[in-house]
Amino acid sequence: MKNNIRVERAILRISQQELADAIGVTRQTIYAIENDKFIPSTELALKMSAYFGKTVNELFSL
Amino acid sequence: MNHNRYLLPHSFQRIGWALLIACPILLGIFLWIFNGAELIPQKYSRFGTLIIYLVAAFSALFVGLSEEKQEDEFIHSLRLRSVALTAFVCFVLMILSAVIVDTLVAFRVQNMGVFFSFYQLFNSIIFAFFVYIVIFRYRLYKYRKEASHEE
C-alpha cells in the first residue's frame, strides 16, 4: 500500500515528530508508515485524514 | 486504541532492568559464598540457585511484558512480529539441541552435562523470554535510529 503522508507533511511544513504528537503516536510510527514498513489501522488512518483535511483514499492507495 | 491490555505499566520495566543487572552480581556473590569463602554449607546452594532463577524470571517478565513510554500500534505490531520470530528461533534451537543430545546419547559420548544444560536451557520459557527481549529491543532500536535520521 502506498501513501503520500510525506508529501502532505511537506505541504504543511511539519516534522515527523509534530505529526506524531498531533495524532498521538511515536515518531518511528510515522517513519515506518512513510517508508511503507507499516500499514496503519483504520483508526490511525482516519486520524491522519482528519489532521490533513483529506480523505483516507487521498492519503492511501493500493 | 488500547493495545496494552496484557502489558504491565512502564515503571515495571525499570524494575526489570535493575533485576537483570542484579542477576550476574547475585551469581557472583553466591559463587563466592558457597564455593570461594564457603560461608554457608554447599548443601544450601540450591536456595542460591532458586533465588537467581526467580530474579531472572521476574526480570524477563518485567522487561519483556511492560509497556513502552508511549505504546502505540506500531510498537504493538513490532511485539507481535518479535513473538513470531522468537517462536521460530526457539523451535529451531529446541529441535537442534534435541537431535544433538539424542545423537550423543546414541554414541555414548562421555561428559554430556553441558549438552543437557543447553537442552534444558533451550526448552525453558525464560530463555524464550530473553530471546524475545533481544529481538524486540533490537528492532525498536533500529527503527528509532532510522527515524532519528529523517526530518
Backbone of each chain as ProteinMPNN parsed JSONL, in Angstrom:
{"seq_chain_A": "MKNNIRVERAILRISQQELADAIGVTRQTIYAIENDKFIPSTELALKMSAYFGKTVNELFSL", "coords_chain_A": {"N_chain_A": [[0.84, -1.197, 0.0], [0.528, 2.192, -0.893], [1.394, 5.539, 0.154], [0.908, 9.08, 0.639], [1.872, 10.559, 2.77], [4.246, 11.796, 3.464], [4.437, 13.767, 1.52], [2.17, 15.34, 2.053], [2.851, 16.184, 4.567], [5.057, 17.715, 3.997], [3.846, 19.757, 2.579], [2.398, 21.042, 4.586], [4.528, 21.75, 6.075], [5.547, 20.427, 8.399], [7.221, 18.5, 10.918], [8.118, 14.985, 11.346], [7.926, 14.403, 14.033], [6.185, 16.389, 14.96], [3.819, 15.718, 13.631], [3.456, 13.184, 14.687], [3.053, 13.787, 17.411], [0.688, 15.218, 17.191], [-1.213, 13.314, 16.4], [-0.964, 11.409, 18.292], [0.964, 9.274, 18.356], [4.164, 7.486, 18.124], [7.316, 8.822, 16.897], [8.702, 6.985, 15.338], [6.652, 5.48, 14.316], [5.427, 7.112, 12.418], [7.583, 7.353, 10.684], [7.835, 4.657, 9.89], [5.382, 4.284, 8.571], [5.533, 6.147, 6.456], [7.635, 5.059, 5.02], [6.6, 2.762, 3.999], [6.707, 0.531, 5.696], [4.978, -0.178, 7.553], [1.537, -0.674, 7.878], [-1.005, 1.443, 8.718], [-3.678, 1.265, 11.21], [-7.279, 1.409, 10.732], [-8.281, 3.342, 12.413], [-6.05, 4.995, 12.932], [-5.484, 5.839, 10.348], [-7.776, 7.313, 9.82], [-7.47, 9.339, 11.704], [-5.237, 10.603, 10.666], [-6.239, 11.464, 8.22], [-8.142, 13.268, 9.101], [-6.484, 15.129, 10.297], [-4.945, 16.123, 8.151], [-6.967, 17.055, 6.589], [-7.959, 15.643, 4.438], [-9.356, 12.946, 2.446], [-9.272, 9.439, 3.368], [-8.733, 7.901, 1.139], [-7.371, 9.697, -0.435], [-5.011, 9.928, 0.881], [-4.002, 7.333, 1.159], [-3.287, 4.616, -1.047], [-3.817, 1.675, -3.113]], "CA_chain_A": [[0.0, 0.0, 0.0], [1.322, 3.423, -0.975], [0.776, 6.696, 0.814], [1.633, 10.335, 0.399], [1.958, 11.273, 4.053], [5.449, 12.644, 3.429], [4.116, 14.939, 0.679], [1.217, 16.18, 2.8], [3.61, 16.763, 5.682], [5.911, 18.754, 3.411], [2.969, 20.893, 2.228], [2.099, 21.755, 5.852], [5.832, 22.069, 6.674], [5.643, 19.92, 9.775], [8.164, 17.378, 11.047], [7.515, 13.699, 11.75], [7.625, 14.484, 15.461], [4.981, 17.221, 15.141], [2.666, 14.922, 13.195], [3.295, 12.099, 15.685], [2.455, 14.379, 18.618], [-0.687, 15.647, 16.895], [-2.153, 12.186, 16.303], [-0.778, 10.542, 19.466], [1.801, 8.077, 18.139], [5.593, 7.793, 18.228], [7.937, 9.276, 15.652], [9.064, 5.84, 14.494], [5.432, 5.016, 13.636], [5.293, 7.951, 11.212], [8.693, 6.943, 9.805], [7.519, 3.333, 9.326], [4.256, 4.439, 7.622], [6.036, 6.852, 5.267], [8.54, 4.177, 4.267], [5.837, 1.543, 3.666], [7.11, -0.598, 6.53], [3.864, -0.442, 8.471], [0.231, -0.2, 7.397], [-1.728, 1.864, 9.925], [-5.053, 0.786, 11.408], [-8.315, 2.321, 10.219], [-8.374, 4.459, 13.357], [-4.927, 5.906, 12.723], [-5.659, 6.421, 9.009], [-8.82, 8.341, 9.941], [-6.881, 10.465, 12.447], [-4.362, 11.314, 9.724], [-7.069, 12.139, 7.217], [-8.746, 14.436, 9.78], [-5.416, 16.111, 10.537], [-4.564, 16.766, 6.884], [-8.159, 17.549, 5.899], [-8.095, 14.879, 3.18], [-9.994, 11.644, 2.677], [-8.3, 8.338, 3.516], [-8.348, 7.493, -0.21], [-6.391, 10.648, -0.977], [-3.73, 9.701, 1.571], [-3.531, 5.956, 0.946], [-3.787, 3.947, -2.261], [-3.282, 0.326, -3.313]], "C_chain_A": [[0.877, 1.251, 0.0], [0.616, 4.553, -0.219], [1.576, 7.947, 0.49], [1.659, 11.216, 1.647], [3.136, 12.254, 4.034], [5.173, 13.945, 2.641], [3.204, 15.896, 1.436], [1.91, 16.892, 3.964], [4.484, 17.921, 5.181], [5.087, 19.994, 3.062], [2.673, 21.74, 3.473], [3.372, 22.207, 6.578], [5.899, 21.67, 8.159], [6.59, 18.716, 9.789], [7.405, 16.1, 11.417], [7.088, 13.761, 13.211], [6.356, 15.283, 15.712], [3.722, 16.456, 14.74], [2.372, 13.823, 14.223], [2.617, 12.631, 16.941], [0.978, 14.723, 18.39], [-1.667, 14.473, 16.874], [-1.907, 11.126, 17.391], [-0.065, 9.234, 19.21], [3.276, 8.47, 18.289], [6.142, 8.209, 16.856], [8.268, 8.099, 14.73], [7.855, 5.242, 13.768], [5.238, 5.79, 12.338], [6.373, 7.559, 10.197], [8.345, 5.628, 9.102], [6.387, 3.429, 8.309], [4.76, 5.078, 6.322], [6.913, 5.966, 4.393], [7.915, 2.826, 3.934], [6.274, 0.312, 4.459], [6.002, -0.991, 7.5], [2.586, 0.138, 7.887], [-0.598, 0.176, 8.625], [-3.127, 1.271, 10.007], [-6.027, 1.803, 10.836], [-8.386, 3.566, 11.099], [-7.269, 5.489, 13.112], [-5.028, 6.592, 11.359], [-6.702, 7.538, 9.057], [-8.303, 9.57, 10.691], [-6.007, 11.304, 11.522], [-5.185, 12.093, 8.71], [-7.728, 13.374, 7.83], [-7.696, 15.526, 9.975], [-5.065, 16.871, 9.255], [-5.754, 17.362, 6.125], [-8.347, 16.9, 4.545], [-8.831, 13.58, 3.485], [-8.899, 10.582, 2.803], [-7.806, 7.89, 2.132], [-7.321, 8.433, -0.843], [-5.008, 10.446, -0.346], [-3.129, 8.331, 1.249], [-4.114, 5.382, -0.344], [-3.131, 2.571, -2.4], [-2.262, 0.29, -4.453]], "O_chain_A": [[1.83, 1.365, 0.772], [-0.593, 4.514, 0.009], [2.748, 7.885, 0.12], [1.493, 12.434, 1.583], [3.035, 13.38, 4.519], [5.597, 15.036, 3.022], [3.434, 17.105, 1.459], [1.598, 18.036, 4.294], [4.628, 18.95, 5.841], [5.546, 21.126, 3.22], [2.694, 22.97, 3.429], [3.31, 22.946, 7.561], [6.255, 22.466, 9.029], [6.733, 18.011, 8.79], [6.221, 16.132, 11.752], [6.035, 13.246, 13.586], [5.543, 14.919, 16.562], [2.695, 16.53, 15.414], [1.222, 13.567, 14.579], [1.709, 11.995, 17.475], [0.138, 14.543, 19.272], [-2.819, 14.617, 17.283], [-2.559, 10.082, 17.409], [-0.43, 8.201, 19.769], [3.597, 9.631, 18.547], [5.523, 7.979, 15.816], [8.137, 8.195, 13.51], [8.004, 4.583, 12.739], [4.928, 5.213, 11.295], [6.102, 7.449, 9.001], [8.528, 5.489, 7.893], [6.415, 2.737, 7.291], [4.45, 4.606, 5.228], [6.929, 6.107, 3.171], [8.62, 1.865, 3.625], [6.219, -0.811, 3.957], [6.088, -2.013, 8.181], [2.551, 1.29, 7.455], [-0.863, -0.671, 9.478], [-3.69, 0.831, 9.004], [-5.643, 2.922, 10.497], [-8.531, 4.687, 10.61], [-7.521, 6.694, 13.088], [-4.703, 7.771, 11.223], [-6.539, 8.578, 8.418], [-8.654, 10.702, 10.357], [-6.021, 12.533, 11.573], [-4.87, 13.238, 8.384], [-7.861, 14.403, 7.168], [-7.993, 16.712, 9.832], [-4.908, 18.091, 9.265], [-5.575, 18.083, 5.143], [-8.838, 17.531, 3.609], [-8.92, 13.165, 4.64], [-7.757, 10.797, 2.398], [-6.636, 7.547, 1.959], [-6.512, 8.022, -1.675], [-3.981, 10.749, -0.952], [-1.917, 8.189, 1.088], [-5.271, 5.627, -0.686], [-2.042, 2.332, -1.879], [-1.712, -0.769, -4.756]]}, "seq_chain_B": "MNHNRYLLPHSFQRIGWALLIACPILLGIFLWIFNGAELIPQKYSRFGTLIIYLVAAFSALFVGLSEEKQEDEFIHSLRLRSVALTAFVCFVLMILSAVIVDTLVAFRVQNMGVFFSFYQLFNSIIFAFFVYIVIFRYRLYKYRKEASHEE", "coords_chain_B": {"N_chain_B": [[-6.751, 3.618, 20.478], [-6.705, 0.793, 22.596], [-3.859, -0.884, 23.305], [-2.524, -2.1, 25.282], [-3.506, -4.127, 26.924], [-2.562, -6.531, 27.99], [-0.186, -5.841, 29.124], [2.291, -4.78, 31.51], [2.561, -1.807, 33.614], [4.74, 0.949, 32.579], [6.648, 1.524, 34.531], [7.431, -0.897, 35.606], [9.328, -1.81, 33.882], [11.738, -0.562, 34.481], [12.265, -1.699, 36.964], [12.579, -4.301, 36.129], [14.911, -4.12, 34.495], [16.745, -3.431, 36.459], [16.695, -5.736, 38.046], [17.669, -7.515, 36.179], [20.292, -6.646, 35.856], [21.105, -7.194, 38.391], [21.248, -9.945, 38.438], [23.774, -11.277, 37.397], [25.442, -10.206, 39.35], [24.4, -11.237, 41.738], [24.849, -13.916, 41.172], [27.64, -14.001, 41.191], [28.071, -13.314, 43.899], [26.825, -15.486, 45.217], [28.374, -17.613, 44.243], [30.768, -16.99, 45.429], [30.053, -17.12, 48.151], [29.218, -19.84, 48.465], [31.184, -21.418, 47.225], [33.772, -20.134, 47.06], [34.389, -18.606, 49.59], [33.041, -20.269, 51.263], [31.087, -19.76, 53.236], [28.554, -20.584, 53.837], [27.186, -23.852, 54.167], [27.615, -26.159, 51.422], [25.356, -27.674, 50.809], [23.182, -26.006, 50.937], [23.197, -24.593, 48.664], [21.309, -24.807, 46.668], [19.268, -23.054, 47.276], [20.365, -20.633, 46.661], [20.563, -20.934, 43.887], [17.854, -21.082, 43.318], [17.008, -18.507, 44.036], [18.417, -16.928, 42.158], [17.248, -17.923, 39.835], [14.578, -17.099, 40.185], [14.914, -14.31, 40.246], [15.921, -13.897, 37.656], [13.718, -14.806, 36.179], [11.644, -12.999, 36.915], [12.821, -10.613, 36.076], [12.934, -11.013, 33.306], [10.209, -11.197, 32.748], [9.252, -8.645, 33.558], [10.778, -6.874, 31.97], [10.218, -7.774, 29.402], [7.408, -7.766, 29.202], [6.357, -5.222, 29.796], [4.925, -2.032, 29.198], [6.002, 0.402, 26.72], [7.219, 3.821, 27.029], [5.631, 5.403, 25.372], [3.241, 3.685, 24.113], [2.216, 2.463, 21.118], [0.297, 1.506, 18.152], [2.166, 0.667, 16.267], [4.384, -0.168, 17.752], [3.104, -2.191, 19.045], [2.644, -3.918, 16.882], [5.289, -4.514, 16.291], [5.939, -5.966, 18.566], [4.314, -8.238, 18.204], [5.414, -9.325, 15.846], [7.964, -9.852, 16.753], [7.45, -11.799, 18.666], [6.592, -13.866, 17.007], [8.962, -14.382, 15.535], [10.617, -15.115, 17.644], [9.391, -17.494, 18.423], [10.006, -19.108, 16.202], [12.872, -19.106, 16.305], [13.343, -20.276, 18.842], [12.117, -22.733, 18.45], [13.719, -23.904, 16.444], [16.212, -24.019, 17.807], [15.496, -25.702, 19.906], [14.823, -28.103, 18.575], [17.281, -28.648, 17.305], [18.987, -28.94, 19.556], [17.783, -31.148, 20.76], [18.175, -33.122, 18.816], [20.982, -33.193, 18.714], [21.648, -33.939, 21.381], [20.346, -36.436, 21.555], [21.727, -37.837, 19.559], [24.316, -37.827, 20.619], [23.862, -39.309, 22.932], [23.205, -41.742, 21.775], [25.657, -42.439, 20.671], [27.059, -42.81, 22.938], [28.584, -40.765, 24.21], [30.911, -39.344, 26.481], [30.757, -37.178, 29.42], [28.365, -35.486, 29.171], [27.044, -33.471, 30.384], [27.119, -30.631, 29.866], [25.841, -30.489, 27.388], [23.284, -31.399, 28.008], [22.588, -29.337, 29.667], [22.361, -27.193, 27.857], [20.266, -28.196, 26.361], [18.201, -28.209, 28.252], [18.143, -25.471, 28.739], [17.325, -24.378, 26.236], [14.789, -25.337, 26.152], [13.502, -23.885, 27.975], [11.139, -21.529, 29.211], [11.94, -19.082, 30.12], [14.295, -18.609, 28.74], [13.187, -18.271, 26.189], [11.819, -15.902, 26.639], [13.988, -14.145, 27.0], [15.151, -14.264, 24.475], [13.095, -13.122, 23.013], [13.123, -10.547, 24.15], [15.635, -9.605, 23.274], [15.276, -9.633, 20.45], [13.019, -7.924, 20.09], [13.879, -5.522, 21.331], [16.116, -4.911, 19.749], [14.912, -4.459, 17.244], [13.281, -2.296, 17.83], [15.203, -0.395, 18.567], [16.534, -0.167, 16.122], [14.546, 0.969, 14.462], [14.125, 3.353, 15.833], [16.59, 4.577, 15.531], [16.772, 4.799, 12.74], [14.565, 6.462, 12.267], [15.395, 8.746, 13.551], [17.151, 9.868, 11.8], [15.629, 11.0, 9.893], [13.748, 13.824, 8.659]], "CA_chain_B": [[-6.977, 2.17, 20.619], [-5.958, 0.27, 23.741], [-3.047, -2.033, 22.912], [-1.719, -2.595, 26.396], [-4.365, -4.901, 27.81], [-1.809, -7.595, 28.67], [1.143, -5.346, 29.472], [2.453, -4.136, 32.819], [2.909, -0.386, 33.46], [6.115, 1.213, 32.162], [7.556, 1.547, 35.7], [7.938, -2.261, 35.834], [10.486, -2.034, 33.013], [12.927, -0.141, 35.241], [12.499, -2.742, 37.982], [13.073, -5.451, 35.369], [16.32, -3.89, 34.109], [17.541, -3.477, 37.697], [16.807, -7.157, 38.415], [18.521, -8.158, 35.17], [21.676, -6.287, 36.21], [21.4, -7.848, 39.682], [21.433, -11.396, 38.226], [25.182, -11.704, 37.441], [26.038, -9.797, 40.639], [23.959, -12.264, 42.704], [25.542, -15.166, 40.82], [28.996, -13.842, 41.712], [28.011, -13.362, 45.368], [26.526, -16.862, 45.649], [29.548, -18.455, 43.949], [31.763, -16.664, 46.459], [29.57, -17.613, 49.452], [29.125, -21.301, 48.541], [32.393, -22.104, 46.746], [35.015, -19.446, 47.402], [34.572, -18.394, 51.027], [32.348, -21.384, 51.957], [30.452, -19.206, 54.437], [27.356, -21.402, 54.07], [27.438, -25.196, 53.629], [27.293, -26.396, 50.0], [24.031, -28.287, 50.636], [22.159, -24.957, 50.824], [23.432, -23.816, 47.435], [20.118, -24.837, 45.805], [18.472, -21.854, 47.557], [21.007, -19.592, 45.859], [20.138, -21.179, 42.505], [16.428, -20.729, 43.239], [16.899, -17.041, 44.081], [18.867, -16.416, 40.85], [16.213, -18.329, 38.873], [13.41, -16.225, 40.37], [15.293, -12.945, 39.831], [15.991, -13.917, 36.181], [12.36, -14.973, 35.658], [10.9, -11.75, 37.08], [13.415, -9.572, 35.233], [12.48, -11.285, 31.936], [8.783, -10.864, 32.682], [9.057, -7.196, 33.689], [11.355, -6.166, 30.812], [9.552, -8.213, 28.169], [5.965, -7.527, 29.143], [5.897, -3.931, 30.303], [4.738, -1.153, 28.045], [6.971, 1.47, 26.473], [6.735, 5.125, 27.495], [4.484, 5.69, 24.513], [2.929, 2.415, 23.453], [1.217, 2.67, 20.071], [0.013, 0.309, 17.362], [3.363, 0.201, 15.573], [5.147, -0.935, 18.743], [2.311, -3.409, 19.248], [2.909, -4.829, 15.761], [6.677, -4.978, 16.478], [5.891, -7.017, 19.595], [3.747, -9.457, 17.611], [6.393, -9.894, 14.904], [9.08, -10.374, 17.552], [6.982, -13.054, 19.277], [6.595, -14.88, 15.944], [10.355, -14.737, 15.249], [11.095, -15.825, 18.83], [8.864, -18.868, 18.352], [10.81, -19.825, 15.205], [14.244, -19.269, 16.811], [13.334, -21.248, 19.945], [11.763, -24.043, 17.896], [14.915, -24.428, 15.763], [17.203, -24.357, 18.839], [14.968, -26.852, 20.658], [14.956, -29.29, 17.727], [18.716, -28.911, 17.137], [19.554, -29.46, 20.808], [17.242, -32.496, 20.976], [18.854, -34.024, 17.872], [22.387, -33.332, 19.138], [21.707, -34.717, 22.63], [19.975, -37.83, 21.247], [22.824, -38.43, 18.794], [25.434, -38.065, 21.542], [23.464, -40.425, 23.812], [23.289, -42.958, 20.961], [27.073, -42.784, 20.504], [27.6, -42.969, 24.303], [29.637, -39.778, 24.45], [31.081, -39.047, 27.917], [30.639, -35.774, 29.863], [27.268, -34.864, 28.412], [26.379, -32.48, 31.239], [26.984, -29.327, 29.226], [24.841, -30.595, 26.318], [21.982, -31.469, 28.675], [22.306, -27.99, 30.174], [21.858, -26.423, 26.716], [18.963, -28.783, 26.022], [17.251, -27.677, 29.234], [18.061, -24.022, 28.546], [16.542, -24.078, 25.041], [13.402, -25.728, 26.401], [12.965, -23.082, 29.066], [10.328, -20.369, 28.816], [12.717, -17.873, 30.448], [15.192, -18.411, 27.598], [12.359, -17.714, 25.119], [11.576, -14.508, 27.028], [15.199, -13.366, 26.742], [15.287, -14.178, 23.008], [12.084, -12.136, 22.612], [13.597, -9.221, 24.574], [16.734, -9.211, 22.371], [14.721, -9.355, 19.11], [12.144, -6.743, 20.149], [14.687, -4.33, 21.655], [16.956, -4.61, 18.59], [14.059, -3.88, 16.206], [12.853, -0.977, 18.294], [16.392, 0.442, 18.485], [16.796, 0.055, 14.708], [13.559, 1.932, 13.956], [14.357, 4.659, 16.469], [17.799, 5.131, 14.916], [16.426, 5.191, 11.368], [13.639, 7.602, 12.321], [16.105, 9.944, 14.023], [17.879, 10.45, 10.666], [14.675, 11.641, 8.983], [13.236, 15.146, 9.088]], "C_chain_B": [[-6.126, 1.629, 21.765], [-5.199, -1.004, 23.361], [-2.387, -2.711, 24.097], [-2.523, -3.41, 27.406], [-3.572, -5.936, 28.617], [-0.415, -7.144, 29.097], [1.14, -4.68, 30.845], [2.771, -2.656, 32.603], [4.402, -0.195, 33.172], [7.111, 1.157, 33.329], [8.15, 0.169, 35.993], [9.199, -2.535, 35.006], [11.784, -1.659, 33.729], [13.287, -1.186, 36.284], [13.118, -3.964, 37.298], [14.535, -5.313, 34.993], [17.23, -3.972, 35.331], [17.757, -4.933, 38.131], [17.75, -7.897, 37.467], [19.999, -7.886, 35.456], [22.093, -7.011, 37.49], [21.746, -9.332, 39.517], [22.91, -11.831, 38.265], [25.878, -11.339, 38.747], [25.69, -10.839, 41.705], [24.692, -13.579, 42.468], [26.967, -15.149, 41.375], [29.034, -13.974, 43.228], [27.789, -14.796, 45.853], [27.704, -17.811, 45.388], [30.617, -18.254, 45.012], [31.363, -17.27, 47.81], [29.674, -19.143, 49.537], [30.421, -22.019, 48.154], [33.694, -21.472, 47.238], [35.247, -19.382, 48.9], [34.004, -19.54, 51.862], [31.768, -20.917, 53.287], [29.226, -20.036, 54.84], [27.627, -22.788, 53.486], [26.899, -25.365, 52.202], [25.862, -26.902, 49.8], [22.905, -27.242, 50.518], [22.275, -24.167, 49.522], [22.205, -23.806, 46.522], [19.218, -23.615, 46.049], [19.031, -20.665, 46.776], [20.577, -19.703, 44.409], [18.68, -20.755, 42.323], [16.25, -19.21, 43.203], [17.295, -16.444, 42.725], [17.824, -16.723, 39.769], [15.014, -17.383, 38.96], [13.705, -14.8, 39.912], [15.328, -12.865, 38.3], [14.587, -13.986, 35.589], [11.581, -13.666, 35.753], [11.486, -10.625, 36.228], [12.958, -9.756, 33.785], [11.023, -10.882, 31.761], [8.569, -9.347, 32.669], [9.603, -6.443, 32.474], [10.558, -6.498, 29.544], [8.099, -7.788, 28.076], [5.523, -6.251, 29.862], [5.857, -2.963, 29.133], [5.851, -0.108, 27.93], [6.383, 2.784, 26.991], [5.511, 5.541, 26.693], [4.207, 4.436, 23.684], [1.873, 2.688, 22.379], [1.104, 1.418, 19.202], [1.227, -0.216, 16.597], [4.225, -0.645, 16.526], [4.43, -2.258, 19.035], [2.58, -4.417, 18.13], [4.343, -5.359, 15.826], [6.729, -6.117, 17.492], [5.402, -8.333, 18.989], [4.734, -10.141, 16.671], [7.573, -10.498, 15.654], [8.7, -11.697, 18.217], [7.035, -14.18, 18.24], [8.024, -15.345, 15.643], [10.962, -15.528, 16.421], [10.649, -17.286, 18.796], [9.687, -19.693, 17.366], [12.212, -20.13, 15.739], [14.279, -20.361, 17.884], [13.013, -22.647, 19.438], [12.988, -24.689, 17.243], [15.96, -24.873, 16.792], [16.788, -25.604, 19.617], [15.164, -28.147, 19.866], [16.43, -29.668, 17.581], [19.314, -29.533, 18.394], [19.054, -30.875, 21.081], [17.96, -33.511, 20.089], [20.292, -34.274, 18.323], [22.49, -34.201, 20.385], [21.39, -36.188, 22.353], [21.098, -38.552, 20.5], [23.991, -38.783, 19.723], [25.133, -39.215, 22.492], [23.629, -41.744, 23.053], [24.74, -43.423, 20.799], [27.82, -42.894, 21.833], [28.786, -42.041, 24.568], [29.695, -39.459, 25.951], [30.911, -37.542, 28.175], [29.573, -34.998, 29.088], [26.585, -33.733, 29.174], [26.111, -31.158, 30.556], [25.918, -29.357, 28.126], [23.428, -30.663, 26.897], [21.584, -30.097, 29.206], [21.743, -27.12, 29.055], [20.456, -26.892, 26.324], [17.891, -28.222, 26.956], [17.043, -26.184, 29.04], [17.135, -23.689, 27.374], [15.078, -24.474, 25.199], [12.74, -24.844, 27.453], [12.228, -21.85, 28.549], [11.087, -19.07, 29.101], [13.683, -17.561, 29.309], [14.416, -17.769, 26.442], [12.067, -16.236, 25.389], [12.783, -13.641, 26.677], [15.449, -13.221, 25.233], [14.324, -13.105, 22.486], [12.557, -10.714, 22.947], [14.68, -8.718, 23.618], [16.172, -8.808, 21.003], [13.907, -8.055, 19.12], [12.943, -5.463, 20.373], [15.543, -3.923, 20.468], [16.122, -3.922, 17.498], [13.632, -2.461, 16.564], [14.001, 0.024, 18.178], [16.666, 0.827, 17.027], [15.842, 1.115, 14.143], [13.773, 3.316, 14.549], [15.549, 5.352, 15.829], [17.495, 5.631, 13.509], [15.546, 6.439, 11.365], [14.354, 8.88, 12.734], [16.89, 10.613, 12.898], [16.961, 11.194, 9.7], [14.217, 12.973, 9.547], [11.789, 15.012, 9.571]], "O_chain_B": [[-4.951, 1.976, 21.884], [-5.796, -2.055, 23.126], [-1.765, -3.763, 23.952], [-2.242, -3.378, 28.604], [-3.874, -6.185, 29.784], [0.441, -7.975, 29.4], [0.144, -4.104, 31.281], [3.209, -2.281, 31.516], [5.22, -1.062, 33.48], [8.271, 0.79, 33.143], [9.238, 0.068, 36.558], [10.025, -3.372, 35.369], [12.797, -2.346, 33.601], [14.457, -1.52, 36.469], [14.052, -4.578, 37.816], [15.315, -6.253, 35.144], [18.337, -4.506, 35.261], [18.858, -5.314, 38.531], [18.514, -8.772, 37.874], [20.845, -8.77, 35.319], [23.251, -7.39, 37.663], [22.447, -9.907, 40.35], [23.269, -12.673, 39.088], [26.776, -12.045, 39.205], [26.55, -11.272, 42.472], [25.099, -14.264, 43.407], [27.441, -16.131, 41.947], [29.901, -14.649, 43.783], [28.464, -15.265, 46.77], [27.995, -18.693, 46.196], [31.281, -19.198, 45.441], [32.187, -17.846, 48.52], [30.15, -19.685, 50.535], [30.726, -23.089, 48.68], [34.585, -22.149, 47.751], [36.167, -20.007, 49.428], [34.413, -19.762, 53.002], [31.926, -21.57, 54.319], [28.907, -20.168, 56.022], [28.234, -22.895, 52.421], [25.874, -24.793, 51.833], [25.227, -26.617, 48.785], [21.809, -27.557, 50.054], [21.548, -23.198, 49.304], [22.062, -22.908, 45.693], [18.493, -23.186, 45.151], [18.287, -19.81, 46.296], [20.263, -18.699, 43.768], [18.317, -20.15, 41.314], [15.44, -18.691, 42.434], [16.606, -15.568, 42.202], [17.553, -15.894, 38.901], [14.5, -16.924, 37.94], [12.87, -14.156, 39.276], [14.836, -11.902, 37.712], [14.293, -13.303, 34.608], [10.929, -13.261, 34.791], [10.75, -9.782, 35.716], [12.632, -8.781, 33.108], [10.65, -10.296, 30.744], [7.795, -8.831, 31.863], [8.981, -5.493, 31.998], [10.266, -5.623, 28.728], [7.608, -7.482, 26.989], [4.448, -6.207, 30.46], [6.653, -3.062, 28.199], [6.536, 0.214, 28.9], [5.206, 2.854, 27.345], [4.498, 5.97, 27.245], [4.871, 4.178, 22.68], [0.758, 3.099, 22.699], [1.736, 0.399, 19.481], [1.309, -1.41, 16.31], [4.728, -1.702, 16.146], [5.06, -3.295, 19.242], [2.727, -5.613, 18.383], [4.598, -6.508, 15.465], [7.454, -7.096, 17.315], [5.982, -9.394, 19.219], [4.88, -11.363, 16.686], [8.118, -11.524, 15.248], [9.523, -12.606, 18.319], [7.461, -15.296, 18.539], [8.277, -16.542, 15.511], [11.717, -16.478, 16.218], [11.423, -18.194, 19.099], [10.03, -20.841, 17.649], [12.688, -21.261, 15.643], [15.126, -21.254, 17.848], [13.564, -23.633, 19.928], [13.264, -25.869, 17.457], [16.527, -25.959, 16.677], [17.619, -26.451, 19.946], [15.612, -29.156, 20.409], [16.798, -30.835, 17.711], [20.05, -30.518, 18.323], [19.807, -31.713, 21.578], [18.31, -34.606, 20.531], [20.767, -35.409, 18.319], [23.327, -35.102, 20.444], [22.077, -37.08, 22.851], [21.387, -39.719, 20.766], [24.573, -39.864, 19.637], [26.018, -40.004, 22.825], [24.122, -42.732, 23.599], [25.027, -44.62, 20.79], [29.04, -43.05, 21.864], [29.831, -42.455, 25.069], [28.661, -39.322, 26.605], [30.924, -36.741, 27.24], [29.858, -33.989, 28.442], [25.654, -33.109, 28.664], [25.009, -30.618, 30.649], [25.182, -28.388, 27.942], [22.495, -30.068, 26.357], [20.408, -29.732, 29.202], [20.77, -26.394, 29.26], [19.582, -26.088, 25.999], [16.817, -27.814, 26.515], [15.925, -25.682, 29.156], [16.265, -22.826, 27.493], [14.222, -23.995, 24.455], [11.569, -25.027, 27.783], [12.645, -21.218, 27.579], [10.897, -18.074, 28.405], [13.875, -16.399, 28.951], [14.908, -16.846, 25.793], [12.07, -15.42, 24.467], [12.636, -12.548, 26.13], [15.904, -12.173, 24.774], [14.683, -12.291, 21.635], [12.414, -9.797, 22.139], [14.659, -7.561, 23.2], [16.545, -7.769, 20.458], [14.091, -7.195, 18.259], [12.723, -4.453, 19.705], [15.691, -2.732, 20.193], [16.557, -2.936, 16.903], [13.622, -1.559, 15.727], [13.799, 1.157, 17.742], [16.985, 1.977, 16.725], [16.263, 2.034, 13.441], [13.624, 4.327, 13.862], [15.529, 6.563, 15.608], [17.897, 6.729, 13.125], [15.752, 7.355, 10.569], [13.97, 9.973, 12.317], [17.259, 11.783, 13.009], [17.42, 11.915, 8.814], [14.289, 13.216, 10.751], [11.178, 16.003, 9.972]]}, "name": "protein", "num_of_chains": 2, "seq": "MKNNIRVERAILRISQQELADAIGVTRQTIYAIENDKFIPSTELALKMSAYFGKTVNELFSLMNHNRYLLPHSFQRIGWALLIACPILLGIFLWIFNGAELIPQKYSRFGTLIIYLVAAFSALFVGLSEEKQEDEFIHSLRLRSVALTAFVCFVLMILSAVIVDTLVAFRVQNMGVFFSFYQLFNSIIFAFFVYIVIFRYRLYKYRKEASHEE"}
